[in-house]
Amino acid sequence: MNRGSRLGLVLIAAIFCLGMGGLGGHPDGTTPETDVNIQAEVNDRGGVTTSLERFSMAGKISLDAWRGKGKLTIPFENIDMITFGENAGDAVVVDVKLKTGETMTLQVRSRAQFYGSTGFGAFQIKSKDLALIDFP
């Protein structure tokens, strides 16, 4: 096999592998399994409120966000409320109120996925579409 043929095969394989990027993650129509049943009430930017059980961020029971240049992970059990502000490119500015009363401003990926169970079906929403998450 000559060098050009090998290069062509490598390029075809690379394109195929890039197309498989959407295969990971969570299957549509189901809620990720979590060790702890986190309950949350979410309000979207359209004003619709949905009560959820088995709430998670991409299957994790914590908020992944940036504080300045550092990444911060806060367990949902420590959070009272998350208020979503303006979309800033690939991120959404959020104000996080902890159960201790402390408040901090962070950034979350605008495409970050949140999941939960409504009791009658699976729920999924991106952070850019959220206005508020309340943890009762």
Buried (B, 14 or more C-beta within 10 A) or exposed (E): EEEEEEEEEEEEEEEEEEEEEEEEEBEEEEBBEBEEEBBBBBBBEEEEEEBBBBBBBBEBBBBBBEEEEEEBEBEBEBBBBBBBEEBEEEBBBBBBBEEEEEEEEBBBBBEBBBBBBEEEEBBBBBBBBBBBBBBE
